[in-house]
Structure formats: structure tokens, C-alpha cells
């Protein structure tokens, strides 16, 4: 049934029956709010230009309507630029840090294609680390650990390997029994050519 509905929505879009296509994609989004392709196809059916105000508002409305779904948040982060990008990125990173998601930066790999966005990610992570360092600022005691880990991964993605190792050392000193820290550390050494 899902494949049939996807095919129908795609054909409606190709036929130029935009209102019907939008409705079909909205039904698919309701069924599976974490399927990113549904959102992009729905935007295509709406015919909204990239970086337009109405497109951004549509994506923000999806984020508000489905707060647990990651796909609209990622789409919003791809759409936003400059100062508008900072607060949604902070919320996205902080949610992942609080949940202890070790592969959080892998889900936003697209930011490393844009130097300004990758710089903002680094600044946001540093500000979160400062916030976590204060007593009682964040409820979960592992937040500092995950922030250090993500800062280490971030530095390695930017080619700053010495900084990545230093941050990795801090994370390992915090919790020396977490397997993900050793795996990430091994990847840093591998990128440095130390197989």
C-alpha cells in the first residue's frame, strides 16, 4: 500500500496535478514523518523556490507539527543560512546530546560543505560545553561527555587532528568505558595515517 501511494503521489506530481500531489504527500508524511523524500517532493509540488520565505515557513510548520521527527528538522537546517541557522542548530545538537546520540554529526554531514555552517556548528558545540560545565545547567550528567565527543569528531572532520585527540582524551578521562569514544579515536588516527 505504501509503494502504491508513493507511486500515485509521484505520478500526480509528474502530471502537474499539484493540489492532489500535495494532498497525497501530506498523507504519506502523516504515515511516516521521518521519510525526508516526502517533504522534498511536497515542496516540489508546491512549486516554492529555494530560499523563499514561504518555503521556510512551510518547513518550520512541519517541524512544529512533528516535534519528534528528524527529517523536517534536517530539511530546515539545510534551508537556513546565517544567523537564522544558529538557534535551530543549537536545538538540534542539544536534543541529540541530551539523548546521547554518538553519530549526531553524521546526520548533518551537509554542513561540512558550507564553511560558515561548519564554523557555526563548532561555536554552538563550544557554547553547549560551556553551558554544561556550569552546575545544574543541563539535567543529564552525560551531556558533557557527548559534547566533548562531538567536538572531537567535529575537529577531525575539519582536519584539526591534534585538537581532536586532545578533546578525545578529555572525553576518555570523563568516561573511560564508552566504546564509541575508542571507535572515534581510532578513526582520527586512521585519518592521520596511523592505521
Secondary structure, DSSP 4 states (H G I P E B T S, - for coil): -HHHHHHHHHHHHHTT-HHHHHHHHHHHHHH-TT-HHHHHHHHHHHTPPTT-HHHHHHHHHHHHHTTT-HHHHHHHHHH--THHHHHHHHHHHHHHHHHT-TTHHHHTGGGGGSHHHHHHHHHHHHHHHHHHHSTTSSS-TTHHHHHHHHHHHHHHHTT-HHHHHHHHHHHHHH-TT-HHHHHHHHHHHHHTT--
